[in-house]
Amino acid sequence: MNLNIDTYGQYLEVYKYSVEHPEKFWAEIASDFEWKQKWEKVLEWNFSEPKIEWFLGGKLNITQNCLDRNLVENADKKAIIWEPNNPNEHIREITYRELHDSVCRFANVLQANGAKKGDRICIYLPMIPEAVVAMLACARIGAIHSVVFAGFSSQSISDRINDSECSMIITADGVERGEKRVELKKIVDEALVNCPSIKRCIVYNNRNWEVDIKQGRDVWWHSEIRKVGANNEPEWLDAEDPLFILYTSGSTGKPKGVLHTTGGYMVMAGYTFKMVFNYKPHQIFWCTADVGWITGHSYIAYGPLLNSATIMMFEGVPTWPDAGRFWDIVDKHKVNILYSAPTALRNLMAAGDHFLENKDLTSLEVLGSVGEPINEEAWYWYHDKIGKEHCPIVDTWWQTETGGMMLSPIAGIGVAKPGFAMYPLPGIQPLLLNEKGEELHGNNVEGNFCMKFPWPGMARTVYGDHKRFQQTYFSTYNNLYFTGDGCKRDEEGFYRITGRVDDVINVSGHRIGTGEVEDAINDHDCVVESAVVGYSHDMKGQALYAFVICNKPVDDLIKFRNEVGKIVSERIGSFSKPDKIQIVKALPKTRSGKIMRRILRKIAENDYSNLGDTSTLIDPKVVDDIKSGVI
């Protein structure tokens, strides 16, 4: 199917076709991939159990599509360009032929060490090419990978290993992020004390650091590689066989293992990458996420490779050796597509435009945003300063559970609105509901954001807890998938995510999306980032509490609070002014950049009895600092 959409009119035509003939539409998309055996039925589904099955009877291996089919015409094309943490160390360039060879060899290593189809394998590696190799090697033999961000604590690792009963873990001696030294193997050793299911630990020598090797359990990657050849035939899997488990934070504090299956996920990741970025064969694509998150899965490891793309990988952090590192990399490697998170962009914006001086960013053709809605100030900075006013911005909305992008502008068709995820991709069928569960038709409406028809990349279950899957996503509304987000459809029919529904606060009868208030607060010259939550109020029912990070000391706190209140009043209305504004040094964030508003809500309510699991935060000490300054 031709996915080259050049105008908004063409988009509307394709979208109309996809909604009227969804199974035919997705079958045409799926036909662009190689299948060992074609499916017998496109789709069986219900959202009540829920049970979703795509491409029934089809057999495939995702690595056949990522690697083997590229050996014909793209064998010598760069698959991965790797930039190290230290800019003075050597870069690595890996062709599709070399990546295929590495994946096949490591697949043989996994099998030689006892791994087989259906086994769960934990991957705890830094942002090095071997992380992608490990994921693809698991997929090649039919093992289910569970990637854990290489920065989680030993307790977080053991919790995830034990939940899915992993038989093997793949890690490295360590990594340097900026000037910080992270001893990964030592963290893994602490975790494995409480992980009886682990039979083997494979260690990649990344920094040549000394580590403890436990005889009978631990083996070196390089030693095992020397024992095997480069021939490995892929395991042919059913379309609904599991591909990976990825743990995401739950409202209960216990992470949930979201499970994705092989055929549908492949179709979704490959299709959305091609569609949204309007990818062309010459382009170098850089997703700045980590492979430990869904963004890294879909738009580093799988989506680009399924489209024969060249991937940029970066081991370090955006602010080291200074806040110009991202722009150095774009300049050095002539990156064409940059896909990053608003949190990173705001930090770089706050660092100052002088870090852009003498950086050649003219290679950039498309800019992307992911992880949260991008505020207008950051959007315009991204557009004007980074894209030089000629790069389209694709502000994407999706979730770990969706597997791929769901709402987004399409690069190059000339329709975008700052702060808006714009419109559903062809094949995606959203709807908005009011509090009574009634569908809101037409434009200029706001409600709860749901999906009424399945899509191939959607999660199939929470590993080992299907009841939790049903209750989390399918119990709120009958026969609908509930995203948990609120959404506004404006007068033009464009979509703007207003934040989690539990972040939509009713103040004196007004429904206020905290994301909208944060967007306004962030317009203040002194504000780097903010998080707004609701707390109980005797008169209003609920009021707004804003936690704000500033880029310089605030001498006159009363004046500052009045200025912020005035901006919010002018942007939204006086009813939306925060009653309390607390300046903080940092916000409680997970390592994916997600602000843990659940913790902030409890702090705002002075309820410290059960703050939940704080071990997954980048810096758990932030919580105590915020508590000490509560208004």
Secondary structure by P-SEA (a helix, b strand, c coil): cccccccaaaaaaaaaaaaacaaaaaaaaaaccccccccccccccccccccccccccbbbbccccccccccccccccccbbbbccccccbbbbbcaaaaaaaaaaaaaaaaaacccccbbbbbbccccaaaaaaaaaaaaabbbbbbccccccaaaaaaaaaaccccbbbbcccccccccccaaaaaaaaaacccccccbbbbbbccccbbbbbccccccaaaaaaaccccccccccccccccbbbbbbcccccccccccccaaaaaaaaaaaaccccccccbbbbcccccccccccccccccccccbbbbbbbcccccccccaaaaaaaaaccccbbbbbaaaaaaaaaaccccccccccccccbbbbccccccaaaaaaaacccccccbbbbbcccccccccccbbbccccccccccccccccccbbbbbbccccccccccccccbbbbccccccccccccccaaaaaaacccccccbbbccbbbbbcccbbbbbccccccccccccccccaaaaaaaaaccccccccccbbbbbccccbbbbbbbbbccccccaaaaaaaaaaaaaaaccccccccbbbbbcccccccccccaaaaaaaaaacccccccccccccccaaaaaaaaacc
